[in-house]
Amino acid sequence: MLLNGTESTLTGAWFVGQRYAGRARERKDDLPLFSQAKAWLNRYFAGERPGEPPPLAPAGSPFRLAAWELLLEIPYGETVTYGALAAELARRQGKERMSAQAAGGAVGHNPISIFIPCHRVVGADGSLTGYAGGVERKRFLLTLESQK
């Protein structure tokens, strides 16, 4: 994975070759933040509940930021549908309704993969539709989380 950040916040985490990776750059310096992020990822990929992520600071529109905030509320090992996510976004924004596609667009552009768990959003029938990191990775991450 590639990580981007400042001295104090993680601003990006992408799989190598991931769609919408933006300005992902491999960093050679070892900021304390990157050590913290790597330790979190090591616990996660070891099948452990990794605890609180390092400080996150994704950049995006107010709509995308609201969607990503909702993703952080999805419990480890659980999933929600794009439709349910859209309905909750609409409710919080005082709108009557919102399309699942609009919510999906925000989810798909999440700049901090895994830490902001966009992989926990599934199709209405539970199908693993869409994932900028690839559907096989999404399947792997959900399987990993279901083992605990």
N, C-alpha and C positions, 0 to 999 in steps of 0.2 A: 504494500500500500504506500501511497504518497501522502505526506502530511504537509499542510501549510499552517502557519500561525504567526503570532506575534510573541513577544516575551511572555504575555499573560493569557492569551486565548487561542484556542484552536479554531482556525477559519476554514480549513478544508481537510478532507480525508477521502481519498479515492482509490479504487483498485486501479492498478496499471491497465491502461487501455479502456477504462470506463467511459461511456458516453457522458457528455456534459462535464468533463473533468475541468473545464475552465483553465485557470492559470496554474494548474498543479505543477510544482517543481520539486524535484528531489533536493532535499536539504542535506548538506554534509555536516553542518554544525549541530551540536547536541544541546539545544535549549532544554532547560529543566522541564518545560512544558511538553516537549517531545518525549522525554523520558517517561513522564507521567502518562502520556497518551499510549506509548508503546507498552507500558506495564498493564494498562487497562485492556488493550487489545490482546496481550498475551493471556490474561485471565479469561477474557471472552472466548478466545479460540481454544483454550484448555477446557472449555465446557463449564466454566464457573460463572456465576453471576458476578459481573465485574464491579458492581457498585456504582457510585456516582462518577460520571465522566469528568474529564478535565473541563475547565471553563470553556464554553463554546460561544463563538461569535459569527454565525453565518451571515453573509451579506445577501440581501434580496429585497424584493418589494414587500410592502406591508402584508399583502395577501399571502405571499410565500412564507414570510416569517410566522404568520398566524398558523399556517398549515404545519410548518416544522415544529412549532410549539406543541401542537396537538400530537404529533408523532412521539414526542418525548413522554407523553402520558400513556402510551400503549405499554402495558406491562410486559416484561421479559417472558418469552414463551407464548404470548398470546397474539392474535391477529385481529384486525378490523377490516371491514370492506371499504372500498373507495366511496361507495354510497353513504355509508355511516359516517365516514370522515367528512364528506361534503355536507351532510345534514348538520353535523355539529359545527362546522365552520359557518354555515348559514345562520344557525341559531345564535352563535356568539357575535356575529356581525349584524344581527337584527334583520336578516333577510328571510324572506318566505321560503326560498329554496335555492339550491346551487347544484350544478351538474357534477356528477362523479368525474367527468372528464376534466373539469376545471381543477378539482382537487387533485386528480391524477397528474396534471401538468406540474403543479407545485411540488408534489411528492417526487416526481421524476427528476426535478432539478435540485434536489437536496445536495448541498455541497459538502456535507460532513457525514458520509456513509458510515453505517453501523452505529456510531455514537448517537446520531439522530436516526432512529430505527425505521427508515422508510421500507425496509424489507418486510415489515410486519403488516403491510397493507396488501390485501388480496382482492380478487374479483368477487362479485356478488355470490357466485357459486363456490367460492373457496379456491378458485383456480389461481395459479401463480402468474398472473398477467403482469407484464412489464416490470423491468428493473434495470436501471441504467448500468448496473454492474453485471448484468446477464442473469437470465432466469435460473440457470444452473447454480449460480452463486446464491441466489435468493433461496432456492430449495435447500442448499447446504446450510445456510444460516438458520433457517426455520427448523431444520432437522436437529441442528446443534442445540438450539434453545429448547426443543421439546424433550431432550434427553434428561433434563433436570426437573 
